[in-house]
Amino acid sequence: MGAEPAPRPQAKFCTGSIVRHVVVMAGTGAIGLMAVFVVDLLNLFYIAWLGNPALTAAVGFSGVVSYVQIAVSIGLSIGIGAISGRLIGAGRIEQARRVASSFGVVMMAICLLLGLITAWLAAPILALLGASGEAARQATTFLEIISPGLPLIAAGMGCSGLLRAIGAARISMNVTLLGALISAILDPLLIVVLGLGLEGAAISTLFSRGFVALMGFRCARRHGLLAWPVRTHVLTDTKLVGEVAMPAILTNLATPVSSIIVTHAMAGFGLAAIAGQATIERIVPVAFAVVFALTGSVGPIMSQNLGAGRLERVRATLVASLWLVAGCVALTWAVLFLAQDLVVRVFSAQGTAAMLIHLFCNWTIAGYVFIGMLFVANAAFNNLGFPLYSTLFNWGRATLGTVPFVWFGMKFGPGGVQVGQVLGSVLFGSCAVMTAFAVVRRLHPGDLATAHAMPVIPPPQTGEAGLIELDELDHST
């Protein structure tokens, strides 16, 4: 008997309610993100439980370096998801499968190289960030353990992006949740019970990422999204995805740069200011998980409808996403406004740290409406063939929208730094979303072949049969 044909992914976002698609994709993606960030928050809590300030500082220093690594991985996964979704929307399923397989190998190799270089240069990198003493030693050990395993998280993100590209939001979410569950179990055991401290956190991270990579690969294979790479097409396929992935990487690198600038400014006001800023930075991903999930989760809806020539649905997706951002920020603002005293007590914040948390819960939290606008605009730019716009606005916010505003805010103390950071986001978030609407208005079906031309290459041999039928996939989302 010959091999059964691999299941053919369908462009399910080209029909049905746009609002429902946006809510389901962003909502399920947010649950996975929230689980990861809650576990990260607990991880910091366990480290702080040990009563060694150097360990807590080491988490902050190593986190800055890890943000750069994760930014590269996210950019690569955006590229593979956007191109695969666009090809699926255009009905070119075999090409989508081959492109994903080819770039998946390149993605792993890039992240392995980045991880090894980071592990090798961990100590001097941390020294440039200002780390010294026990904090520097602990952060170096942490990075030396987790950095060579960077391909694991890249594989997990890549497979998750492929699953979202066909609308398998819940499957993608479940893979992420299982990884978070493993970390939640191993963290207290390794960090506290066995007394391994930050080394235990690193080991837990590796186990979690390895599991996510394995499960993500199995799910992607089951749904006919991966096959053996075709050697003669690897270079061409890599160039195709790279046109989106490289600007996406540059775009995502802007966030760590902005964080470094703000942290440096806060450092001038003492450790309490750094503690307050660090607390806010750990609250934000949990509180705004839906907003954070929009860039990766809404992208497949836009790219499929673009490939199918349904441009009115592309604009409807943009509008629905902005309404979702506004609703999420309003709800979160109300909750944190009422619970701000509890937040201060839970994180044992005092003095300047408490002041910054109160300022955030009362006023500056509103600025995340505009940060959400920027995220939605990024999704549009990355999936409609204008990824350089995303890079421009993100780096604009990280530099022109951060440096002058934060510098001026420093004259008014740490609270001024926080307000200055928000004001920069207001400017660039507003401009980005107006540009996104202008991009959508300029598109029309007759321009698609030229504006988004993709090489039509002979498809490889059909991959192995999937274990889950396509109609089961449809019912899972």
C-alpha positions in Angstrom: 0.0 0.0 0.0 1.2 3.5 -0.8 1.5 6.2 1.8 -1.8 8.0 2.5 -1.8 11.7 1.4 -1.0 14.2 4.1 -4.0 16.2 5.3 -4.5 19.4 3.5 -4.8 22.5 5.7 -7.7 24.8 4.8 -8.1 28.6 4.8 -10.8 28.6 7.5 -10.4 32.3 8.2 -11.8 33.3 4.8 -15.3 32.6 5.9 -17.3 33.1 9.1 -17.4 35.9 11.7 -14.3 38.1 11.7 -15.0 39.2 15.3 -15.2 35.5 16.4 -12.0 34.6 14.7 -10.2 37.5 16.3 -11.5 36.8 19.8 -10.8 33.0 19.6 -7.3 33.4 18.1 -6.3 36.2 20.5 -8.0 34.7 23.5 -6.5 31.2 23.1 -3.1 32.7 22.4 -3.4 34.9 25.5 -4.2 31.9 27.7 -0.9 30.3 26.6 1.0 33.5 27.1 -0.5 34.2 30.4 0.4 30.7 31.6 4.0 31.3 30.6 4.3 34.7 32.2 2.5 33.6 35.4 5.1 30.8 35.7 7.8 33.3 35.1 6.4 35.5 37.8 6.3 32.5 40.2 9.9 31.7 39.2 11.0 35.1 40.4 8.9 34.7 43.6 10.8 31.4 44.4 14.1 33.1 43.7 13.2 36.0 46.0 12.1 33.4 48.6 15.7 32.4 49.0 16.5 35.8 50.5 19.6 36.5 48.4 19.4 39.9 46.6 22.2 38.9 44.3 20.0 36.1 42.8 17.1 38.5 42.2 19.4 40.9 40.5 20.8 38.1 38.4 17.4 37.3 37.2 17.1 40.9 36.0 20.4 40.9 34.2 20.0 37.6 32.5 16.5 38.6 31.5 17.7 41.5 29.4 20.0 39.1 27.5 17.2 36.5 27.2 14.9 39.2 25.8 17.2 39.6 22.8 17.3 35.8 22.2 13.5 35.6 22.4 13.1 38.6 20.1 15.1 36.7 17.4 13.0 33.6 17.9 9.7 35.5 17.7 10.8 37.2 14.5 11.6 33.9 12.9 8.3 32.4 13.9 6.4 35.4 12.6 8.1 34.9 9.2 7.3 31.2 9.0 3.7 31.7 10.1 3.0 34.7 7.9 4.3 33.1 4.7 2.7 29.7 5.4 -0.7 31.4 6.2 -0.5 33.4 2.9 0.3 30.3 0.8 -2.5 28.3 2.5 -4.9 31.2 1.9 -4.0 31.1 -1.8 -4.5 27.4 -2.0 -0.8 26.5 -2.5 -0.7 23.9 0.3 2.2 21.8 -0.9 4.4 24.9 -1.3 3.4 26.1 2.2 4.5 22.7 3.6 7.8 22.7 1.8 8.6 26.3 2.8 7.8 25.6 6.4 10.1 22.6 6.4 13.0 24.3 4.7 12.9 27.3 6.9 12.4 25.3 10.0 15.9 23.8 9.6 17.5 27.2 9.0 15.6 28.6 12.0 17.1 25.9 14.3 20.6 26.5 12.9 20.4 30.3 13.4 19.2 29.9 17.0 21.8 27.3 17.8 24.6 29.7 16.6 23.1 32.6 18.6 22.8 30.4 21.7 26.4 29.2 21.6 27.7 32.7 21.0 25.7 34.0 24.0 26.9 31.3 26.3 30.5 31.9 25.2 30.3 35.7 25.7 27.9 35.7 28.7 30.4 37.2 31.2 31.5 40.2 29.0 27.9 40.9 27.9 26.7 41.1 31.5 29.6 43.3 32.4 28.6 45.8 29.7 25.1 45.8 31.3 26.7 46.7 34.7 26.5 43.4 36.4 29.2 42.6 38.9 30.1 40.3 41.8 27.7 37.5 42.8 24.9 38.7 40.6 27.2 38.6 37.5 28.4 35.1 38.4 24.9 33.8 38.9 23.6 35.4 35.7 26.5 34.0 33.7 25.9 30.5 34.9 22.2 30.8 34.1 22.9 32.0 30.5 25.6 29.3 30.0 23.0 26.6 30.8 19.9 27.9 28.9 21.5 29.6 25.8 22.7 26.4 24.0 19.1 25.2 24.2 17.7 28.2 22.3 16.8 26.0 19.3 14.3 24.3 21.5 12.2 27.4 22.0 12.7 28.4 18.4 11.3 25.0 17.3 8.3 25.4 19.7 7.6 28.9 18.5 7.9 27.9 14.9 5.5 24.9 15.2 3.1 27.1 17.2 3.1 29.7 14.4 2.4 27.0 11.8 -0.5 25.6 13.8 -2.0 29.1 14.2 -1.6 29.6 10.4 -4.2 26.9 9.8 -6.4 28.1 12.7 -5.4 25.4 15.2 -5.4 27.9 18.0 -6.4 25.6 20.8 -3.8 23.0 19.8 -1.1 25.6 19.8 -2.3 26.9 23.2 -2.3 23.4 24.7 1.3 22.8 23.7 2.3 26.0 25.4 0.2 25.2 28.5 1.8 21.8 28.9 5.3 23.4 28.8 4.2 26.0 31.4 2.8 23.2 33.6 6.2 21.4 33.6 7.9 24.6 34.7 5.3 25.2 37.4 6.1 21.7 38.8 9.9 21.7 38.4 10.5 25.3 39.6 9.7 24.9 43.3 11.3 21.5 43.4 14.6 22.5 41.8 14.9 26.1 43.1 13.6 25.7 46.7 13.5 22.0 47.7 16.8 20.9 46.1 18.3 24.4 46.8 19.7 24.8 43.3 18.6 28.4 43.1 19.1 30.0 39.7 20.7 26.9 38.3 17.5 25.0 39.1 15.5 27.7 37.3 17.7 27.2 34.2 17.3 23.4 34.3 13.6 23.7 34.6 13.5 26.1 31.6 15.4 23.6 29.5 13.0 20.7 30.3 10.0 22.9 29.6 11.3 24.1 26.3 12.3 20.6 25.2 8.8 19.3 25.9 7.2 22.2 24.0 9.5 21.6 21.0 8.8 17.9 20.9 5.0 18.3 21.2 4.8 21.2 18.8 6.8 19.2 16.1 4.5 16.2 16.6 1.3 18.3 16.2 2.7 20.1 13.1 3.6 16.8 11.5 0.2 15.4 12.3 -1.5 18.2 10.5 0.5 18.0 7.4 2.5 21.2 8.0 6.0 19.7 7.9 7.8 17.2 5.7 11.4 16.4 4.9 13.1 19.5 3.5 14.0 19.5 -0.2 17.7 20.4 -0.3 17.4 22.2 -3.7 14.8 24.6 -2.4 16.1 25.4 1.0 17.9 28.6 -0.1 15.0 29.9 -2.2 12.5 29.1 0.6 14.7 30.7 3.2 14.9 33.9 1.1 11.1 33.9 0.8 10.5 33.7 4.5 13.4 35.9 5.3 11.8 38.8 3.6 9.3 38.9 6.5 11.4 37.3 9.2 14.4 39.7 9.1 12.3 42.9 9.5 10.3 41.1 12.2 13.5 40.3 14.1 14.6 43.9 13.9 11.1 45.0 15.0 11.2 42.7 18.0 14.7 43.7 19.0 13.3 47.2 19.6 11.5 46.2 22.8 14.7 45.0 24.6 16.5 48.2 23.5 13.6 50.3 24.9 13.7 48.4 28.2 17.4 48.9 28.6 17.0 52.7 28.1 14.2 52.9 30.7 16.1 50.7 33.2 19.2 52.8 32.8 17.2 55.9 33.5 15.5 54.4 36.5 18.8 53.2 37.9 19.7 56.8 38.6 17.0 56.9 41.3 18.2 53.9 43.3 17.3 50.3 43.7 13.7 51.0 44.8 13.0 52.6 41.4 14.5 49.5 39.7 12.4 47.3 41.9 9.2 49.2 41.1 9.9 49.1 37.4 10.8 45.4 37.5 7.5 44.7 39.3 5.5 46.6 36.7 7.3 44.8 33.9 6.3 41.4 35.4 2.7 42.5 35.9 2.2 43.8 32.4 2.6 40.6 30.4 0.0 38.8 32.6 -2.4 41.7 32.7 -2.3 42.4 29.0 -1.8 38.9 27.7 -4.6 39.4 25.1 -3.0 42.5 23.8 0.4 40.8 23.6 -1.1 37.9 21.7 -2.6 40.0 19.0 0.5 40.3 16.8 1.0 36.6 16.4 -2.6 35.4 16.7 -4.4 37.9 14.4 -1.7 37.6 11.7 -3.0 34.4 10.2 -6.5 35.8 9.8 -5.1 38.8 7.8 -2.7 36.7 5.7 -5.3 34.1 4.7 -7.8 36.7 3.6 -5.0 38.6 1.8 -4.1 35.4 -0.1 -7.8 34.8 -0.9 -8.3 38.4 -2.1 -10.9 39.1 0.6 -9.6 42.6 1.4 -12.8 43.8 3.1 -12.2 41.1 5.7 -8.6 42.3 6.2 -9.9 45.7 7.2 -12.6 44.2 9.4 -9.9 42.2 11.2 -8.0 45.4 11.9 -11.0 47.1 13.3 -12.1 44.2 15.5 -8.5 43.9 16.9 -8.5 47.6 17.9 -11.9 47.2 19.7 -10.5 44.2 21.5 -7.5 46.2 22.6 -9.6 49.0 24.0 -11.9 46.6 25.9 -9.0 44.7 27.4 -7.1 47.8 28.6 -10.3 49.2 30.1 -11.1 46.0 32.0 -7.5 45.7 33.2 -7.3 49.3 34.3 -10.5 48.9 36.4 -9.2 45.7 38.1 -5.7 47.1 38.9 -7.2 50.5 40.0 -9.2 48.6 42.6 -6.5 46.2 43.6 -3.5 48.5 43.6 -3.0 48.4 47.4 -3.0 44.6 47.3 -0.5 44.6 44.5 1.9 46.8 46.5 1.6 44.4 49.5 2.1 41.2 47.6 5.3 42.5 46.1 6.4 44.1 49.4 7.0 47.4 47.6 7.9 50.4 49.6 8.8 54.0 49.0 9.7 54.8 45.4 8.7 51.3 44.3 5.2 51.6 45.8 4.8 55.1 44.2 5.6 53.8 40.7 3.1 50.9 41.1 0.4 53.3 42.2 1.2 55.7 39.3 0.9 52.8 36.9 -2.4 51.4 38.3 -4.0 54.9 38.5 -2.8 56.6 35.2 -0.1 55.3 33.0 -1.7 52.0 32.5 -4.0 53.8 30.0 -1.0 54.1 27.7 -1.3 50.5 26.8 -4.2 51.3 24.5 -1.6 52.9 22.2 0.9 50.1 22.7 -1.9 47.8 21.7 -2.5 49.9 18.6 1.2 49.5 17.7 0.9 45.7 18.2 -2.2 45.5 15.9 -0.5 47.7 13.3 2.6 45.4 13.5 0.3 42.4 12.7 -1.0 44.2 9.7 2.4 45.3 8.4 4.0 41.8 8.9 1.1 40.0 7.1 0.2 42.4 4.3 3.6 42.7 2.8 4.9 45.8 4.6 7.1 44.4 7.3 9.6 47.3 7.1 6.8 49.6 8.4 6.6 47.5 11.5 10.4 47.8 12.0 10.2 51.6 11.5 7.5 52.2 14.0 8.9 49.8 16.7 12.4 51.3 16.5 10.9 54.8 16.3 9.1 54.1 19.6 12.3 52.5 21.1 14.5 55.5 20.2 12.7 58.7 19.3 9.7 57.7 21.3 11.7 56.8 24.4 15.0 58.7 24.7 13.8 62.3 24.6 10.6 61.6 26.5 12.4 59.7 29.2 15.3 62.2 29.4 12.8 65.0 29.9 10.9 62.9 32.4 14.0 62.3 34.5 13.8 66.0 35.6 10.7 65.0 37.5 12.0 61.9 39.2 11.2 58.2 38.5 7.5 59.0 38.0 8.5 61.3 35.2 10.5 58.5 33.5 7.4 56.3 33.6 5.1 59.0 32.2 7.7 59.9 29.5 7.8 56.3 28.4 4.0 56.3 28.0 3.9 59.6 26.1 6.3 58.2 23.5 4.0 55.2 23.0 1.0 57.5 22.5 2.7 59.2 19.6 4.0 56.2 17.8 1.0 53.9 18.5 -1.4 56.5 16.9 0.8 57.0 13.9 1.3 53.3 13.3 -2.4 52.4 13.3 -3.3 55.3 11.0 -0.6 54.0 8.6 -2.0 50.5 8.9 -5.5 51.7 7.7 -3.8 53.6 4.9 -2.0 50.4 3.8 -5.3 48.5 3.8 -7.1 51.2 1.8 -4.3 51.1 -0.9 -4.7 47.3 -1.4 -7.0 45.8 -4.0 -7.2 42.4 -5.6 -5.7 43.4 -8.9 -2.4 44.5 -7.1 -1.9 41.2 -5.1 0.1 39.4 -7.7 2.6 42.3 -8.0 2.7 43.5 -4.4 3.0 40.1 -2.9 4.7 38.0 -5.6 6.0 34.7 -4.4 8.0 32.2 -6.5 6.0 29.4 -7.8 8.3 26.4 -7.3 7.5 22.7 -8.1 6.3 21.1 -4.8 8.2 18.3 -3.1 6.9 14.8 -2.6 3.8 14.5 -0.4 4.6 14.0 3.3 3.4 11.2 5.5 -0.2 10.8 6.3 -1.5 12.8 9.3 -3.0 11.0 12.3 -5.7 13.6 12.8 -8.3 14.4 10.0 -8.8 17.9 8.9 -12.4 18.1 10.0 -11.2 17.2 13.6 -8.9 20.2 13.3 -11.8 22.4 12.3 -13.8 21.3 15.3 -10.8 22.0 17.6 -10.8 25.7 17.1 
